[in-house]
Amino acid sequence: MPKPDEPPRYSPKVFDVATAEAARAIILQAEDPTEVERRWSVETPWFGRLIRHACALGPESRVLDFGCGLGRLSKWLIDAVGCRVVGVDISEGMRKLAADYVGSAKFSAVAYEAFRADPAWGGGFDAAFACYVLQHVERPDQDLPAIAAALRPGGRFLLANSQMRWVPTTQGWARDHFDVVALANASFVGVEGYVFPPEIAVLPGLDAETVLHLYRRP
Ligand SMILES: C[S@@+](CC[C@H](N)C(=O)[O-])C[C@H]1O[C@@H](n2cnc3c(N)ncnc32)[C@H](O)[C@@H]1O
């Protein structure tokens, strides 16, 4: 327990989960299992189709799923497109669960630290996406350049993110000064923005809260 006068420190422990149910609940920020299931089943194929088309994915594509969580989008893309996906996640529990959940030789889960040491791991990526991840990371000013470095020139990056920062700390969720969209604009060239339709955004207000931008690596 942190002492009350201790300043909050970054702590992604909240993502350290042991079961798929706990992973789904924290990924989709809902405790009611019916709501989790509804959001999972409505939102996942919509994001999957968006990533597939926006990033022009085909069976030969090598894709980076930054902050893959349980791998719901990696799985959707592998099943629908047949591409290869590398999921990067800071949580060991998520990475283990993702390997089981995706259950494909076309998927591998890589630790955040290993990714940061060599972003173009295994030869680089044709496309990348980060879905509701960069609002949680400690250093988006370092992670966005690393994602850009992971891509081949011209490779596309789909950012789906909360407008607000939700930084996990020793004293709960916190805000900080980072502007993720401004940082993405500094590392990539903007291609297109999308609207998140209210009928897909299962949680109240999630449509207005979500930013969806497609970028390309210069
Ligand atoms: C809200 S979940 C989203 C999971 C997945 N992208 C999805 O849409 O289903 C956020 C994920 O980001 C991961 N994460 C948080 N900070 C991270 C970091 N610095 N690097 C990589 N992954 C991180 C968490 O462990 C968690 O799995």
The ligand as an SDF file (V2000), in Angstrom:
LIG
                    3D

 27 29  0  0  0  0  0  0  0  0999 V2000
   -7.3180   -1.4240  -22.6830 C   0  0  0  0  0  0  0  0  0  0  0  0
   -6.2290   -2.7540  -23.0260 S   0  0  0  0  0  0  0  0  0  0  0  0
   -6.4170   -2.9010  -24.8150 C   0  0  0  0  0  0  0  0  0  0  0  0
   -6.0300   -4.2620  -25.3450 C   0  0  0  0  0  0  0  0  0  0  0  0
   -6.2050   -4.4700  -26.8530 C   0  0  0  0  0  0  0  0  0  0  0  0
   -5.5020   -3.4740  -27.6160 N   0  0  0  0  0  0  0  0  0  0  0  0
   -7.6690   -4.4980  -27.2270 C   0  0  0  0  0  0  0  0  0  0  0  0
   -8.1760   -3.5200  -27.8010 O   0  0  0  0  0  0  0  0  0  0  0  0
   -8.3210   -5.5060  -26.9540 O   0  0  0  0  0  0  0  0  0  0  0  0
   -4.6240   -2.0070  -22.8490 C   0  0  0  0  0  0  0  0  0  0  0  0
   -3.4700   -2.9820  -23.0280 C   0  0  0  0  0  0  0  0  0  0  0  0
   -2.2640   -2.2270  -23.1580 O   0  0  0  0  0  0  0  0  0  0  0  0
   -1.2370   -2.8840  -22.4260 C   0  0  0  0  0  0  0  0  0  0  0  0
   -0.2240   -1.8850  -22.0870 N   0  0  0  0  0  0  0  0  0  0  0  0
   -0.2910   -0.9050  -21.1600 C   0  0  0  0  0  0  0  0  0  0  0  0
    0.8440   -0.1930  -21.1510 N   0  0  0  0  0  0  0  0  0  0  0  0
    1.6380   -0.7090  -22.1190 C   0  0  0  0  0  0  0  0  0  0  0  0
    2.9310   -0.3960  -22.6330 C   0  0  0  0  0  0  0  0  0  0  0  0
    3.6670    0.6070  -22.1330 N   0  0  0  0  0  0  0  0  0  0  0  0
    3.4140   -1.1500  -23.6470 N   0  0  0  0  0  0  0  0  0  0  0  0
    2.6910   -2.1690  -24.1490 C   0  0  0  0  0  0  0  0  0  0  0  0
    1.4700   -2.5200  -23.7050 N   0  0  0  0  0  0  0  0  0  0  0  0
    0.9440   -1.7970  -22.7180 C   0  0  0  0  0  0  0  0  0  0  0  0
   -1.9740   -3.4640  -21.2230 C   0  0  0  0  0  0  0  0  0  0  0  0
   -1.2370   -4.4890  -20.6020 O   0  0  0  0  0  0  0  0  0  0  0  0
   -3.2740   -3.9390  -21.8690 C   0  0  0  0  0  0  0  0  0  0  0  0
   -3.1700   -5.2500  -22.3350 O   0  0  0  0  0  0  0  0  0  0  0  0
  1  2  1  0
  2  3  1  0
  2 10  1  0
  3  4  1  0
  4  5  1  0
  5  6  1  0
  5  7  1  0
  7  8  2  0
  7  9  1  0
 10 11  1  0
 11 12  1  0
 11 26  1  0
 12 13  1  0
 13 14  1  0
 13 24  1  0
 14 15  1  0
 14 23  1  0
 15 16  2  0
 16 17  1  0
 17 18  1  0
 17 23  2  0
 18 19  1  0
 18 20  2  0
 20 21  1  0
 21 22  2  0
 22 23  1  0
 24 25  1  0
 24 26  1  0
 26 27  1  0
M  CHG  2   2   1   9  -1
M  END
$$$$
